[in-house]
Amino acid sequence: MNLEKLKQAESVFLRRYPGGFAHPDMLAMGKKHKVEQLVEFARAHFGKNAFRRSPDLLDSLQKLVSRSSMVSVFEKTRFRNMLKSTPPHELDPLVMALRERLHGNSEKGFDRLVKVLDKHALAKWPLVSVVPAYFRPHDEVFIKPTTVKGVVNCFELEAPDYVSRPDWRFYASYRDHIQSMKQAVDPVLAPSNAAFSGFLMMTMDKV
């Protein structure tokens, strides 16, 4: 990690937005993206007991993906169409993979989720990472390829090579870097990992 660049980014951001994400402009942006509502929705609908009811769980999954501003319209549409066109019993592996990801062995769940979505040509980083990012906003990270590749290059992170097909080694390494970087800056820049990633995205072309 290039700490000097990170501190420069911190300075740039706090000059523009004193108070970090408590600044009125940042609070308004948070409301626009409905971050708090989606975190509450994820925690209410993806707890361990929710996975006993697959139809309800799939409905919640579709709603979360469709409401997230982090997932592209193209991916939302393809994901929704896949859920609608696939017989419910064939979606059980998707439910079980997500359950494993959130409430079991994270790595195993991640890999299972990728394999299930790959069968529908939907193994994309945003779709694989979106639910955990809302469910555990301080621990998990959302992977938006363009942003993540820019952050890795700008801040010189020593991560495994980025690959377009979601890969646990890259994910876990990038997540660890985000946690380390958060510790090096003012906490007002990291009310959540998504917010911290937003800070990095907004400043990496200015350092």
C-alpha positions in Angstrom: 0.0 0.0 0.0 1.2 3.5 -0.9 0.5 5.2 2.4 1.6 8.6 1.1 -1.0 8.5 -1.7 -3.6 7.4 0.8 -2.9 10.3 3.1 -2.9 12.7 0.1 -6.4 11.3 -0.8 -7.5 11.8 2.7 -6.4 15.4 2.7 -8.1 16.1 -0.7 -11.4 14.6 0.4 -11.5 16.3 3.8 -10.7 19.7 2.3 -13.7 19.2 0.0 -16.0 17.5 2.5 -15.1 18.5 6.1 -16.4 15.9 8.4 -16.1 13.2 5.8 -19.3 11.3 5.3 -21.0 13.4 7.9 -20.8 16.3 5.5 -24.2 17.3 4.2 -23.3 16.5 0.6 -22.2 13.0 1.6 -25.3 12.5 3.7 -27.4 13.4 0.7 -25.5 11.0 -1.5 -26.0 8.2 1.0 -29.8 8.9 1.0 -29.8 8.9 -2.8 -28.2 5.4 -2.8 -30.4 4.2 0.0 -27.5 2.6 1.8 -29.0 2.5 5.3 -32.3 1.2 4.0 -30.6 -1.6 2.1 -28.4 -2.6 5.0 -31.4 -2.8 7.2 -33.2 -4.8 4.5 -30.3 -7.2 4.1 -30.0 -7.8 7.8 -33.8 -8.4 8.1 -34.1 -10.7 5.2 -30.9 -12.7 5.0 -30.5 -13.9 8.6 -30.0 -17.6 9.2 -33.7 -18.4 9.7 -34.7 -16.7 6.4 -33.0 -19.5 4.5 -35.7 -22.0 5.7 -38.1 -20.4 3.2 -36.5 -20.5 -0.3 -39.3 -18.7 -2.2 -39.2 -15.8 0.2 -35.4 -15.7 0.2 -35.3 -15.6 -3.6 -37.8 -12.8 -3.6 -35.7 -10.9 -1.1 -32.6 -11.5 -3.2 -34.3 -10.2 -6.3 -35.4 -7.1 -4.5 -32.0 -6.3 -3.0 -30.3 -6.6 -6.3 -32.9 -4.5 -8.1 -32.7 -1.8 -5.5 -28.9 -1.6 -5.3 -27.3 1.3 -7.1 -24.1 -0.6 -7.1 -25.3 -3.2 -9.6 -25.7 -2.1 -13.2 -29.1 -2.1 -14.9 -27.9 -4.7 -17.4 -26.9 -7.1 -14.6 -30.1 -6.4 -12.7 -32.2 -7.3 -15.7 -30.4 -10.5 -16.5 -30.5 -11.6 -12.9 -34.2 -10.9 -12.6 -34.9 -12.8 -15.9 -32.9 -15.7 -14.7 -34.8 -16.0 -11.5 -38.1 -15.8 -13.3 -37.3 -18.3 -16.0 -35.6 -21.0 -13.8 -37.8 -23.6 -12.0 -37.8 -22.9 -8.3 -36.2 -26.3 -7.4 -33.3 -25.5 -9.7 -32.6 -22.4 -7.7 -32.1 -24.3 -4.4 -28.3 -24.5 -5.0 -28.2 -20.7 -5.2 -30.0 -20.4 -1.9 -27.7 -22.9 -0.2 -24.6 -21.2 -1.7 -25.7 -17.9 -0.3 -26.5 -19.4 3.1 -23.0 -20.9 3.2 -21.5 -17.6 2.2 -23.3 -15.6 4.9 -23.6 -18.2 7.7 -21.1 -20.9 7.1 -17.7 -21.3 5.5 -17.4 -18.0 3.6 -14.8 -19.2 1.1 -16.8 -22.4 0.3 -20.0 -20.3 0.0 -18.2 -17.8 -2.3 -17.0 -20.6 -4.6 -20.4 -22.3 -4.7 -22.1 -19.0 -5.5 -19.7 -18.5 -8.4 -20.3 -22.0 -9.8 -24.1 -21.6 -9.6 -24.2 -18.2 -11.2 -21.7 -19.4 -13.8 -24.2 -21.9 -15.1 -26.4 -19.0 -16.1 -23.5 -16.9 -17.4 -24.0 -14.5 -14.4 -20.8 -15.1 -12.4 -20.1 -11.4 -12.2 -18.3 -9.6 -9.4 -21.2 -7.2 -8.5 -23.7 -10.1 -8.3 -21.4 -12.3 -6.2 -20.4 -9.5 -3.7 -23.6 -7.4 -3.3 -25.5 -9.3 -0.6 -22.5 -9.7 1.8 -21.6 -6.0 1.3 -25.0 -4.9 2.6 -25.3 -7.7 5.2 -22.0 -7.0 6.8 -21.1 -3.5 5.7 -18.1 -3.1 7.9 -16.5 -6.5 7.1 -17.3 -7.3 3.5 -16.6 -5.4 0.3 -18.4 -4.7 -2.9 -16.4 -5.4 -6.0 -17.0 -3.1 -8.9 -14.4 -4.1 -11.4 -13.4 -0.6 -12.8 -13.2 0.9 -9.4 -11.3 -2.0 -7.8 -8.7 -2.2 -10.6 -8.2 1.6 -10.2 -7.7 1.4 -6.5 -5.3 -1.5 -6.8 -3.2 0.4 -9.3 -3.4 3.8 -7.7 -2.6 2.8 -4.1 -0.2 0.1 -5.2 -1.9 -2.8 -3.4 -0.1 -6.1 -3.4 -3.0 -8.2 -4.4 -3.3 -11.3 -6.6 -3.9 -10.4 -10.3 -7.5 -9.3 -10.9 -9.5 -11.8 -13.0 -12.9 -11.2 -14.5 -14.4 -14.4 -13.0 -14.9 -13.9 -9.3 -12.0 -15.4 -7.3 -11.8 -15.9 -3.6 -8.1 -15.2 -3.4 -8.4 -11.8 -5.0 -11.6 -11.0 -2.9 -10.0 -11.9 0.4 -6.8 -10.1 -0.4 -8.6 -6.9 -1.5 -10.9 -7.0 1.6 -7.9 -7.3 3.8 -6.3 -4.3 2.1 -9.5 -2.2 2.6 -9.5 -3.0 6.3 -5.8 -2.0 6.6 -6.3 1.2 4.7 -9.3 2.2 6.9 -7.0 2.0 9.9 -4.6 4.5 8.4 -7.1 7.3 7.9 -9.7 9.3 9.9 -12.7 7.2 10.8 -15.0 9.8 9.3 -14.0 8.4 5.9 -15.2 4.9 6.7 -18.7 4.6 8.2 -18.9 1.5 6.0 -16.7 -0.3 3.5 -18.9 0.9 0.7 -18.5 4.5 1.8 -14.7 4.0 2.2 -14.6 2.6 -1.3 -16.5 5.6 -2.5 -13.9 7.9 -0.9 -11.1 6.0 -2.8 -13.0 6.2 -6.0 -13.6 9.9 -5.7 -9.9 10.7 -5.0 -7.7 8.2 -6.8 -7.5 10.4 -9.9 -6.4 13.4 -7.7 -3.3 11.9 -6.1 
